[in-house]
Amino acid sequence: MKKLWAPFRSQNETHELRRAAAPRRRREVRELSTIVILVLEIVFFTWWLWPEAGREHPFLNSANALLILKYSAIYGIAAIGAAIVIISGGIDLAPGAVMALAGVIGSELFVVKGWPLGSSMMLGVLVGLGSGLLSAALIVLVRLPPFIATLGVMGITRGAAFILTEGQYFDVSSRLLGGWRPLGLPADWVSPLIMIVLALVFQVVMTTFQWGRAVFSIGGNETAALFSGIAVNRVKTSVYALSGALAGISGVVLVLVQGQGKADLATGYELDIIASAVVGGASLAGGRGSVLGAVLGTLIFGVLRNALPQIPGATFYDRLIVGLAVIVIVVVDQLLLKRRS
């Protein structure tokens, strides 16, 4: 009897292992396809912008690569939070406005109040965390749809930034010492390193820790997650708080990169941040996505914004391409969902 039972049990175990590994395989395939798109994009612009003999390549050089990384990281840090929110089945429209408010408060404390740089920018990050908690309260306690709640928070935070600045700006660069090297690193490397570290940390958290698995479960089927014992409201609150905090970090980084704290910083960044997460594999239906994929999506759009201005007549095509990319990817994602069901 034991011999007869053993093969049957083994087949069941194999089936369960395959089913459990399926989402991970899909994530790996999506990340691989995103890498392929990024590589093809780089190859295309390298070929298209190939210079005449003797001239330095305007696109394929180390200085330009660092420039792409530096500015992509501003979107990429916030895109990590946006991807986690989307995986949980929600949406966050406030990152751009939260970035502006966090940057304005941090720069005002540094320039006007004379606070140390670290303390000023840390409070800016905490403002982002508070904005995320406000979104979470509206969604979890008031039961507003995430779209409406975060749209409202977007208006509140952007309006607060304009009220604080009264249309002026805070000149952070004038107070930074020449050759500023935080932790001994070149200033241009700060934002890429922050993005890479955060991406690796949250990739591990989302794929190996119970909290990450709970986020995927809620996005896949919130009712089933609730009945399986997951504290749905608590996880949702943490997800939006995290998104706000990461948007605050992005705002602080943006201020340090541009040297100014202004209320109109990061205007329109919401589309770019959400688009990066979606291009990187996050499904707007929830339950699927990848932190590393979101960062790769950010790099895809970063390369696009860097290369297109170097092509005559193509300067303003990046917004069009971003919009088309989001529509195409969401349509394909919906078709795949219908096919699986």
FITISE-300237 format. One line per 5 residues: number of its first residue (from 1); for each residue x, y, z of C-alpha. Coordinates in steps of 0.25 Angstrom, whole numbers, plus 2048, in hexadecimal, padded with zeros to 3 digits. Layout:
N
NUM> X Y Z | ...;
This chain:
341
1> 800 800 800 | 80B 809 803 | 812 807 7F6 | 805 80A 7EF | 802 817 7F6;
6> 811 81C 7F5 | 810 81F 7E5 | 802 826 7E7 | 807 82F 7F2 | 813 832 7EA;
11> 80B 836 7DE | 802 83F 7E7 | 80F 846 7ED | 814 848 7DF | 807 84E 7DA;
16> 807 858 7E6 | 816 85C 7E5 | 813 85F 7D6 | 807 867 7D9 | 80E 86F 7E4;
21> 81A 872 7DB | 811 877 7CF | 810 885 7D4 | 81F 886 7D6 | 821 880 7C8;
26> 818 88B 7C2 | 81F 896 7CA | 82D 891 7C5 | 828 890 7B7 | 822 89E 7B8;
31> 82F 8A4 7BE | 837 89D 7B3 | 82E 8A3 7A8 | 82F 8B1 7AE | 83F 8AF 7AE;
36> 83E 8AB 79F | 836 8B7 79C | 840 8C0 7A3 | 84B 8BA 79C | 845 8BB 78E;
41> 842 8CA 791 | 850 8CC 795 | 855 8C5 788 | 84B 8CD 77F | 84F 8DB 785;
46> 85E 8D7 784 | 85C 8D3 775 | 853 8DF 772 | 85C 8EA 779 | 869 8E4 774;
51> 872 8F0 772 | 87B 8F3 766 | 889 8EE 767 | 892 8F3 772 | 887 8F9 77A;
56> 882 8F4 788 | 875 8ED 788 | 86B 8F6 78D | 863 8EB 794 | 86C 8DF 796;
61> 876 8E5 7A0 | 878 8E4 7AF | 874 8F2 7B3 | 867 8F1 7AC | 864 8E3 7B2;
66> 866 8E9 7C0 | 85D 8F5 7BC | 852 8EB 7B8 | 854 8E3 7C5 | 854 8F0 7CD;
71> 846 8F5 7C8 | 840 8E8 7C6 | 842 8E5 7D5 | 839 8F1 7D9 | 82E 8E9 7D2;
76> 833 8DC 7D6 | 833 8DE 7E5 | 824 8E2 7E4 | 821 8D7 7DA | 825 8CC 7E4;
81> 81A 8D1 7ED | 810 8D3 7E2 | 813 8C4 7DD | 810 8BF 7EB | 803 8C7 7EC;
86> 7FE 8C1 7DE | 802 8B3 7E2 | 7F9 8B5 7EE | 7ED 8B8 7E5 | 7EE 8C7 7E7;
91> 7F3 8D4 7E0 | 7FA 8E0 7E5 | 7F9 8ED 7DD | 800 8F6 7E8 | 80F 8F3 7E7;
96> 812 8FF 7DE | 80B 909 7E7 | 811 902 7F4 | 81F 903 7EE | 81C 912 7EC;
101> 817 914 7FA | 823 90C 800 | 82D 913 7F8 | 827 921 7FC | 827 91E 80B;
106> 834 918 80B | 83B 923 803 | 833 92E 80C | 839 928 819 | 847 928 813;
111> 847 935 80C | 83E 93E 814 | 83E 938 822 | 84D 934 822 | 84B 925 825;
116> 856 91B 822 | 854 915 814 | 851 907 819 | 847 90B 823 | 840 914 819;
121> 83F 909 80F | 83B 8FE 819 | 82F 907 81D | 82B 908 80E | 82B 8F8 80D;
126> 822 8F8 81A | 819 902 813 | 818 8F8 808 | 815 8ED 812 | 80A 8F5 818;
131> 804 8F7 80A | 804 8E8 808 | 7FD 8E6 815 | 7F2 8F0 811 | 7F0 8E9 804;
136> 7EF 8DC 80C | 7E5 8E2 816 | 7DC 8E7 80B | 7DC 8D9 805 | 7DC 8D0 811;
141> 7D3 8D8 81B | 7CB 8E1 812 | 7CA 8D6 807 | 7CD 8DF 7FB | 7D1 8D9 7EE;
146> 7E0 8DA 7ED | 7DF 8E2 7E1 | 7D7 8ED 7E8 | 7DE 8ED 7F5 | 7EC 8EE 7EE;
151> 7E7 8F9 7E5 | 7E2 901 7F0 | 7EF 8FF 7F8 | 7F6 904 7EB | 7EE 911 7EB;
156> 7F1 913 7FA | 800 911 7F9 | 802 919 7ED | 7F9 924 7F2 | 801 924 800;
161> 80E 925 7F8 | 809 931 7F1 | 804 937 7FE | 811 935 805 | 81A 93B 7F9;
166> 810 946 7F5 | 815 944 7E7 | 823 945 7EB | 82F 93B 7EB | 83A 938 7F5;
171> 848 938 7F0 | 84E 92B 7F6 | 85A 92C 7ED | 85F 939 7F2 | 860 932 800;
176> 867 925 7FC | 876 926 7FC | 87D 925 7EF | 881 917 7EC | 877 911 7F5;
181> 87A 902 7F8 | 86F 8FC 801 | 876 8F0 808 | 882 8F2 7FF | 87B 8EF 7F3;
186> 87A 8F8 7E6 | 86C 8FF 7E7 | 868 8F9 7D9 | 868 8EB 7DF | 85F 8EE 7EB;
191> 852 8EC 7E4 | 856 8E0 7DC | 85B 8D9 7E8 | 84F 8DC 7F0 | 846 8D6 7E5;
196> 84F 8C9 7E4 | 84F 8C7 7F3 | 840 8C9 7F5 | 83D 8C0 7E8 | 845 8B5 7ED;
201> 840 8B6 7FC | 831 8B6 7F7 | 833 8AC 7ED | 837 8A2 7F8 | 82C 8A7 801;
206> 822 8A5 7F7 | 827 897 7F2 | 82B 891 7FF | 824 897 80B | 816 895 810;
211> 812 8A3 80E | 816 8A3 800 | 80E 896 7FE | 802 89D 805 | 803 8A8 7FB;
216> 802 89F 7EF | 7F6 897 7F6 | 7EE 8A4 7F8 | 7F0 8A8 7EA | 7ED 89B 7E4;
221> 7E0 899 7ED | 7DD 8A2 7F8 | 7D1 899 7FE | 7DA 88D 7FD | 7E5 894 804;
226> 7DC 899 80F | 7D6 88B 812 | 7E4 885 812 | 7E8 88D 81E | 7EF 899 818;
231> 7ED 8A6 81E | 7E9 8AD 812 | 7E7 8BB 817 | 7F4 8BB 81E | 7FC 8B6 812;
236> 7F4 8C1 809 | 7F8 8CC 813 | 807 8C8 813 | 807 8C7 803 | 802 8D6 802;
241> 80B 8DA 80D | 816 8D4 806 | 813 8DA 7F9 | 812 8E8 7FF | 81F 8E6 806;
246> 826 8E2 7F9 | 820 8EE 7F2 | 825 8F7 7FD | 833 8F1 7FB | 832 8F4 7EC;
251> 82E 902 7EF | 83A 904 7F8 | 843 8FE 7ED | 83D 907 7E2 | 83F 914 7EB;
256> 84E 910 7ED | 850 90C 7DE | 849 919 7D9 | 84E 922 7E4 | 840 929 7E6;
261> 834 926 7EF | 827 92A 7E7 | 818 928 7E7 | 818 924 7D9 | 822 919 7DA;
266> 81F 90B 7D4 | 812 910 7CD | 80D 905 7C5 | 816 8FB 7CB | 80A 8F2 7CF;
271> 809 8ED 7C1 | 817 8EA 7BF | 818 8E3 7CD | 80C 8DA 7CA | 810 8D7 7BC;
276> 81E 8D2 7C1 | 817 8C9 7CA | 80D 8C4 7C0 | 818 8C2 7B5 | 820 8BB 7BF;
281> 815 8B0 7C1 | 80C 8B6 7CB | 7FD 8B2 7C8 | 7F3 8BD 7CA | 7E9 8B1 7CE;
286> 7F2 8AE 7DA | 7FA 8A2 7DF | 805 8A2 7D5 | 811 8AB 7D3 | 820 8AD 7D7;
291> 828 8B7 7DE | 834 8B5 7D5 | 82B 8B5 7C9 | 826 8C3 7CD | 835 8C8 7CE;
296> 838 8C2 7C0 | 82B 8C9 7BB | 831 8D6 7C0 | 83E 8D4 7B9 | 836 8D1 7AC;
301> 82F 8DF 7AD | 83C 8E6 7B2 | 844 8E1 7A5 | 838 8E6 79D | 838 8F4 7A3;
306> 847 8F5 7A2 | 848 8F0 793 | 83C 8F6 78C | 841 905 78E | 84D 901 787;
311> 845 8FD 77B | 841 909 772 | 832 90B 773 | 82F 900 77E | 831 909 78A;
316> 822 908 78E | 81F 8FA 78B | 822 8F4 798 | 814 8F7 79F | 80D 8F1 793;
321> 816 8E5 793 | 814 8E3 7A2 | 805 8E4 7A1 | 804 8DA 795 | 80D 8D1 79D;
326> 804 8D1 7A9 | 7F7 8CF 7A0 | 7FE 8C3 799 | 803 8BC 7A5 | 7F6 8BD 7AD;
331> 7EE 8B8 7A1 | 7F7 8AC 79F | 7F7 8AA 7AE | 7E7 8AA 7AE | 7E7 8A0 7A2;
336> 7F1 897 7A9 | 7E8 897 7B6 | 7DB 893 7AD | 7E3 888 7A7 | 7E7 882 7B4;
341> 7D9 883 7BA;
